[in-house]
C-alpha cells in the first residue's frame, strides 16, 4: 500500500526545487524547452521514466514548453513515488539543458 505524504513533506524533500505543490493535490512544473523538438525529446524521456516507475504523470506538450503534473492516483494525493518521479524528470530536463519554471505551473 502506498502511504500519503503532505505537500509540506514533498516540498521539504531533496531534489524537488523545480516543483510546486498545487491546490489540486498534485505537484507541477513547467519546463521551458525553447522549441517543439526539444519538448518532444523531454516528453520521450518522461515517458520512459514513467513506464520504468509504473507511475504516470500528466504531460502537456506545447510550443515552447512542457507542463508536467504528478500525483498518486490510487491515494488521490502525494506519495514518495511522486518525489522520486519528480526528481528523475528534473534530472532528465537538466541533462537536456532545459530549465524549469516552477512558478509557471
C-alpha positions in Angstrom: 0.0 0.0 0.0 1.2 3.5 -0.8 1.5 5.9 2.0 0.4 9.5 1.6 2.7 12.5 2.3 1.8 16.1 2.8 2.5 18.9 0.4 4.9 20.2 3.0 6.8 16.9 3.1 7.0 16.9 -0.7 8.4 20.4 -0.7 10.9 19.6 2.0 12.3 16.6 0.1 15.7 17.0 -1.6 15.9 17.4 -5.3 12.4 18.8 -5.9 13.1 22.6 -6.1 11.8 22.6 -9.7 8.3 21.7 -8.5 5.4 23.4 -6.7 2.6 21.9 -4.7 -0.7 22.8 -6.4 -4.1 23.4 -5.0 -5.3 20.4 -6.9 -3.3 18.0 -4.7 -0.7 17.5 -7.4 2.8 18.9 -7.8 3.7 20.5 -11.1 6.2 22.5 -13.0 6.8 24.0 -16.5 9.9 23.2 -18.5 10.9 26.0 -20.9 12.1 23.9 -23.8 12.5 26.8 -26.3 11.5 24.6 -29.2 8.9 22.0 -30.0 11.5 19.4 -31.0 13.3 19.8 -27.6 9.8 19.4 -25.9 9.3 16.1 -27.8 12.7 14.9 -26.6 11.8 15.7 -23.0 8.4 14.1 -23.3 10.0 10.9 -24.7 12.4 10.9 -21.7 9.4 11.4 -19.3 7.5 8.6 -20.9 10.4 6.2 -20.4 10.9 7.2 -16.8 7.2 6.9 -16.1 7.0 3.4 -17.6 10.0 2.3 -15.7 8.5 3.5 -12.4 5.0 2.4 -13.4 3.9 5.9 -12.3 2.5 8.2 -14.9 2.3 12.0 -14.8 0.0 14.3 -16.7 2.1 15.9 -19.5 1.1 18.8 -21.7 3.4 19.5 -24.7 3.1 22.9 -26.3 5.4 25.3 -28.1 7.7 26.3 -26.3 7.2 24.4 -23.1 6.2 21.2 -21.4 3.9 21.3 -18.3 4.1 18.3 -16.0 1.8 17.4 -13.1 2.3 14.4 -10.8 0.2 12.8 -8.1 -0.5 9.3 -6.9 -3.9 8.4 -8.3 -4.6 5.4 -6.1 -4.5 7.7 -3.0 -5.7 10.8 -4.7 -2.8 12.8 -3.3 1.0 12.7 -3.0 3.4 10.0 -2.1 7.1 9.2 -2.1 6.6 7.9 -5.6 5.9 11.5 -6.7 9.1 12.7 -5.1 11.1 10.1 -6.9 9.5 10.7 -10.3 9.8 14.5 -9.9 13.5 14.1 -9.2 14.0 11.9 -12.2 12.1 14.2 -14.5 14.1 17.2 -13.3 17.4 15.3 -13.8 16.3 14.4 -17.4 15.5 18.0 -18.1 18.8 19.2 -16.7 20.7 16.6 -18.9 18.9 18.1 -21.9 19.8 21.7 -20.8 16.1 22.6 -20.2 15.3 24.9 -17.3 12.3 24.6 -15.1 9.9 27.4 -14.3 8.0 26.0 -11.2 6.1 29.3 -10.7 4.6 28.8 -14.2 2.8 25.6 -13.0 
